Amino acid sequence: MNTKNNFFTLLALIILGFACKKAAISTPSTPSTPSTSSAVPDVYKKIYGATSITADGTFVTIKSTGTPDHKSAYYATTNPLYEAFSGATFGGKIFVKNPNSINTLSYTFKIPINPAEASIKKPTPLGPIGVTVNGVPFFNQYAGPNQPLTGEMASFDQSWGHPAPGGMYHYHVEPLYLTQTKLNKSSLLGFLLDGFPVYGPEENGAKVSNTSLDAYHGHKHATADYPAGIYHYHITDADPYINGNGFFGTAGTVSN
């Protein structure tokens, strides 16, 4: 009888040990690398915040949760990335937290793999107009229909982003975590929906001003990622910040 009891005790311990090991393996300690298909050009693989990136020869499809990989006062206090914030934010405004919180969403950005200038250029919509390399959406220069950002600036967190109703975290202006910590001020920061890249507020060691950009907030020449040259946008510290009169190219789509 004792032998039988010992056998079942040993068997139970083995099963329990296997279950614990299995649970430990299924809980990653670090974020996973985005899955990419072989057809994806290398430049798009810089979007490290995507959950997947695929391409079909015509479009690149980027999926992300839209959650920033940096600290924010808009995360729940139980989140490891929560950090209280006070003091000055963008434009010297004193931070005033808005009532929204960061939510995990399911974005699908579908953008042209070979962007080209549009014959008829269309204005950017409210909501996502592109995606950053950390998977967070870019928004345009308006807080609402033809409403300037002036009233919203105070709600930008320590990385100059904030969430909209529904928890859609986004950047209207320079994403400080990318330009000051993760990358630098001349780095590729993402893409607008028309497929043209967005670079930081510096170029060749100098600050980019709005006067050096066209009506759509960009210009064309070689970059580190596009040695043959390409039209590209720049983020600046003055309105319209990311994009001017609309998309330079033909925009793809975004859903969430």
C-alpha positions in Angstrom: 0.0 0.0 0.0 2.8 2.4 0.9 4.5 1.6 -2.4 1.3 2.4 -4.3 0.9 5.7 -2.5 4.5 6.6 -3.1 4.1 5.9 -6.8 1.1 8.2 -7.1 2.8 10.9 -5.1 5.8 10.8 -7.4 3.6 10.8 -10.5 1.7 13.9 -9.2 5.0 15.8 -8.5 6.3 15.0 -12.0 3.0 16.3 -13.6 3.1 19.4 -11.5 6.7 20.1 -12.3 6.0 19.7 -16.1 3.0 22.1 -15.8 5.1 24.7 -14.1 7.9 24.5 -16.7 5.3 24.7 -19.5 3.7 27.8 -17.9 7.1 29.5 -17.5 7.9 28.9 -21.1 4.6 30.4 -22.3 5.2 33.7 -20.5 7.8 35.7 -22.3 9.9 38.1 -20.3 10.6 40.4 -23.3 8.5 41.7 -26.2 8.5 39.3 -29.2 10.1 40.3 -32.5 7.6 41.2 -35.2 6.9 38.4 -37.6 7.8 39.5 -41.2 7.5 37.9 -44.6 10.5 37.6 -47.0 8.8 40.1 -49.3 9.1 42.9 -46.8 11.8 45.5 -47.7 14.4 45.9 -45.0 13.4 49.5 -44.3 10.0 48.5 -43.0 11.6 46.0 -40.6 12.7 49.1 -38.6 9.1 49.2 -37.4 10.0 47.2 -34.3 6.7 47.9 -32.5 4.7 46.0 -35.1 3.2 42.6 -34.2 3.5 41.5 -37.9 4.7 43.0 -41.2 3.8 41.4 -44.5 4.0 42.5 -48.1 2.3 41.4 -51.4 4.4 43.5 -53.8 1.9 46.3 -53.9 1.2 47.0 -50.2 3.0 46.6 -46.9 0.6 45.5 -44.2 1.7 46.5 -40.7 -0.2 45.3 -37.6 0.3 46.8 -34.1 -1.4 47.2 -30.8 -0.7 51.0 -30.7 0.7 50.8 -27.2 3.9 52.9 -26.6 7.0 51.1 -25.3 7.9 54.1 -23.1 6.6 55.4 -19.8 3.5 57.4 -19.7 1.2 59.0 -17.1 -1.7 57.5 -19.2 -0.9 53.9 -18.4 -2.8 52.3 -15.5 -0.9 52.7 -12.2 -0.4 48.9 -12.1 1.4 48.9 -15.5 5.2 48.7 -15.3 5.4 51.6 -17.8 3.2 53.9 -15.7 5.1 57.0 -14.5 3.6 60.0 -12.9 4.3 63.3 -14.7 4.0 66.9 -13.7 5.6 70.1 -14.9 6.0 71.5 -18.4 5.2 69.6 -21.6 5.2 70.6 -25.3 5.1 74.3 -25.9 6.0 75.0 -22.3 2.4 74.1 -21.2 1.9 72.8 -17.7 0.8 69.2 -17.9 -2.9 68.6 -17.4 -3.9 64.9 -17.7 -6.9 64.2 -19.9 -9.6 61.7 -18.8 -8.5 58.9 -21.2 -6.2 55.9 -20.6 -4.0 53.9 -23.0 -5.8 50.9 -24.5 -4.5 48.0 -26.4 -6.0 48.0 -29.9 -5.6 46.1 -33.2 -4.4 48.3 -36.0 -3.8 47.3 -39.5 -1.9 49.8 -41.6 -1.9 49.1 -45.3 0.5 51.4 -47.2 1.9 51.4 -50.7 5.2 49.6 -51.0 6.4 51.9 -53.8 5.0 55.3 -53.0 4.5 57.9 -55.8 3.4 61.5 -55.9 -0.4 61.8 -56.3 -1.8 63.8 -59.1 -4.5 65.0 -56.8 -3.4 65.4 -53.3 -5.9 64.8 -50.5 -6.0 66.2 -47.0 -5.1 64.0 -44.0 -8.1 62.8 -41.9 -8.6 63.1 -38.2 -7.3 59.9 -36.6 -4.3 57.8 -37.7 -2.4 59.2 -40.7 0.6 56.9 -40.3 2.6 54.7 -38.0 5.7 55.2 -36.0 8.5 52.6 -35.7 7.2 51.7 -32.2 3.8 51.0 -33.6 2.0 54.1 -32.3 -0.1 56.1 -34.8 0.8 59.6 -36.1 -2.1 62.1 -36.0 -2.2 65.4 -37.9 -2.0 68.9 -36.7 -5.6 69.3 -35.6 -7.4 68.6 -32.3 -10.7 68.5 -34.2 -12.1 69.7 -37.6 -9.9 72.7 -38.3 -9.2 73.1 -34.6 -5.5 73.9 -33.7 -3.7 71.8 -31.1 -3.3 74.8 -28.8 -5.9 73.6 -26.3 -4.6 70.0 -26.3 -0.9 70.6 -25.9 -1.1 70.6 -22.1 -2.3 67.0 -22.1 0.8 65.7 -23.9 2.7 63.3 -21.6 6.4 63.0 -20.9 7.0 61.7 -24.5 4.6 64.2 -26.1 1.8 61.8 -26.8 -1.6 61.3 -25.4 -4.7 59.0 -25.7 -7.9 59.9 -27.4 -11.3 58.7 -26.2 -11.3 54.9 -26.6 -7.7 54.7 -25.5 -6.0 55.4 -28.9 -2.6 56.7 -27.9 -0.9 58.8 -30.6 1.6 61.6 -31.4 0.7 64.9 -33.1 4.2 66.2 -32.6 7.8 64.9 -32.1 7.8 61.6 -30.2 10.5 62.4 -27.6 11.2 58.8 -26.6 12.2 58.0 -30.1 14.2 61.1 -30.8 15.9 61.4 -27.5 16.2 57.8 -26.1 15.5 55.0 -28.6 16.9 56.6 -31.7 17.9 60.2 -32.4 16.6 63.4 -34.0 17.7 62.5 -37.5 16.3 59.0 -37.5 13.6 57.4 -39.5 10.6 57.6 -37.2 7.9 55.9 -39.3 5.7 56.2 -42.4 2.6 58.1 -43.4 -0.3 56.1 -45.0 0.9 57.2 -48.5 4.1 55.2 -47.9 6.5 58.1 -47.7 8.9 58.0 -44.7 8.9 60.4 -41.8 12.2 61.7 -40.4 13.1 63.6 -37.2 13.6 67.3 -36.7 17.3 67.3 -37.7 19.1 66.5 -40.9 22.8 66.5 -41.5 23.4 67.8 -38.0 21.1 70.8 -38.4 17.6 71.6 -37.2 15.0 71.4 -40.0 12.7 74.4 -40.3 9.3 74.7 -41.9 10.8 77.1 -44.5 13.0 74.3 -45.9 9.9 72.1 -46.5 7.1 72.2 -49.1 3.4 72.7 -48.5 3.1 69.0 -47.5 5.9 69.3 -45.0 8.5 67.4 -46.9 11.2 67.4 -49.5 13.1 65.0 -51.8 16.8 63.9 -51.6 18.9 60.9 -50.6 18.7 59.6 -47.0 20.5 56.9 -45.1 17.6 54.5 -45.8 17.1 55.6 -49.4 20.5 56.4 -51.0 18.9 56.9 -54.4 16.6 59.6 -53.0 13.0 59.8 -52.0 10.4 62.3 -50.9 10.1 62.3 -47.2 8.4 64.2 -44.4 10.1 65.9 -41.4 8.8 66.5 -37.9 9.4 70.1 -36.8 8.7 72.0 -33.6 6.2 74.4 -35.3 2.8 73.9 -36.8 2.0 71.8 -38.9 4.5 69.6 -37.0 4.3 66.4 -39.1 2.3 67.0 -42.3 1.1 70.1 -44.0 -1.7 70.4 -46.7 -2.2 66.7 -47.1 -0.6 63.5 -48.3 2.1 63.9 -50.9 1.2 60.5 -52.3 -1.9 58.3 -52.5 -2.8 57.1 -49.0 -3.5 53.5 -48.2 -5.8 52.4 -45.4 -5.9 51.9 -41.6 -8.3 50.1 -39.4 -8.5 49.1 -35.8 
